[in-house]
Amino acid sequence: MEKKENTELSHPLDFLIELQKILKERQENPAPDSYTNKLLTQGYDKVLQKVGEEAVEYILEAKNESKYMITEGADLVYHFLLSLTAKGLSLTDIVNELEKRHKNK
C-alpha cells in the first residue's frame, strides 16, 4: 500500500484540525448543498449510524488488505470528527484523554 505525504502543511495531522474547523463552520453556518449539513440536519443518530457503517467498511477493507483501506479510513475519521463536532467536542478532548491515560500508566 503506497503512502502519500502531505507537504503543504507543517505536519500531516494539521489537516485534521483544519477539517474540524470546517465542520464547525458548516454546523454554525449551514450550506444547502453540503453533505455535512445534510447529515447534521438528519440528526445525531444518523451521524452515529454513518460512523458505524464506515467502521464496518474500514474493518472489511483492512482485513482484506485492500487498497480501499485508506479511503474507508478517511471516511471513518471524517464521520468520527463530525460526531465529536455535533456534540461540541474536538480532537483536543480525545488527545487530552489519551494523554491522561498514558500518564496514569
Contacts in CASP RR format, 6 or more apart in sequence:
PFRMAT RR
TARGET T0000
AUTHOR 0000-0000-0000
METHOD contacts of the structure
MODEL  1
MEKKENTELSHPLDFLIELQKILKERQENPAPDSYTNKLLTQGYDKVLQK
VGEEAVEYILEAKNESKYMITEGADLVYHFLLSLTAKGLSLTDIVNELEK
RHKNK
1 65 0 8 1.000
1 67 0 8 1.000
1 69 0 8 1.000
1 70 0 8 1.000
5 12 0 8 1.000
6 12 0 8 1.000
6 15 0 8 1.000
9 15 0 8 1.000
9 18 0 8 1.000
16 77 0 8 1.000
16 81 0 8 1.000
16 91 0 8 1.000
17 91 0 8 1.000
19 78 0 8 1.000
19 81 0 8 1.000
20 81 0 8 1.000
20 84 0 8 1.000
20 85 0 8 1.000
20 90 0 8 1.000
20 91 0 8 1.000
22 36 0 8 1.000
23 36 0 8 1.000
23 81 0 8 1.000
23 82 0 8 1.000
23 85 0 8 1.000
24 85 0 8 1.000
26 34 0 8 1.000
26 36 0 8 1.000
26 37 0 8 1.000
26 40 0 8 1.000
27 36 0 8 1.000
27 40 0 8 1.000
27 85 0 8 1.000
27 86 0 8 1.000
30 37 0 8 1.000
30 40 0 8 1.000
30 41 0 8 1.000
31 37 0 8 1.000
36 82 0 8 1.000
39 46 0 8 1.000
39 47 0 8 1.000
39 50 0 8 1.000
39 82 0 8 1.000
40 47 0 8 1.000
40 82 0 8 1.000
40 86 0 8 1.000
43 86 0 8 1.000
44 83 0 8 1.000
44 86 0 8 1.000
44 87 0 8 1.000
47 79 0 8 1.000
47 82 0 8 1.000
47 83 0 8 1.000
47 86 0 8 1.000
48 83 0 8 1.000
50 79 0 8 1.000
50 82 0 8 1.000
51 76 0 8 1.000
51 79 0 8 1.000
51 80 0 8 1.000
51 83 0 8 1.000
52 79 0 8 1.000
54 72 0 8 1.000
54 73 0 8 1.000
54 75 0 8 1.000
54 76 0 8 1.000
54 78 0 8 1.000
54 79 0 8 1.000
55 76 0 8 1.000
57 72 0 8 1.000
57 75 0 8 1.000
57 76 0 8 1.000
58 69 0 8 1.000
58 72 0 8 1.000
58 73 0 8 1.000
58 75 0 8 1.000
58 76 0 8 1.000
60 66 0 8 1.000
60 72 0 8 1.000
61 68 0 8 1.000
61 69 0 8 1.000
61 72 0 8 1.000
61 73 0 8 1.000
62 69 0 8 1.000
62 72 0 8 1.000
81 91 0 8 1.000
84 90 0 8 1.000
84 91 0 8 1.000
84 93 0 8 1.000
84 94 0 8 1.000
END
